[in-house]
């Protein structure tokens, strides 16, 4: 295994990367606190996909780009309807894990 690259070892051992774990945790938090922290995108924009698209406020300070509420919006908006509209947190986790698995296997 020492001769394998990090990505190859992760794939062979069927482990999750730290980046993916952070994204998963962030997306679970978005699901839990959607109505408190975020502003839904206007329905007038006729957006494709799910109806829970988030509005990303413009930020002029470089530091704000890395705030939780800024860094996760694009990824959340790209999720399929079946993941976002899960009926519970556990169902959301299961759908999200399947989505990540399918995405990694492409």
Helices and strands as residue ranges (DSSP letters): H 6-13, H 18-37, G 43-45, G 62-66, H 68-71, H 73-78, H 81-84, H 89-104
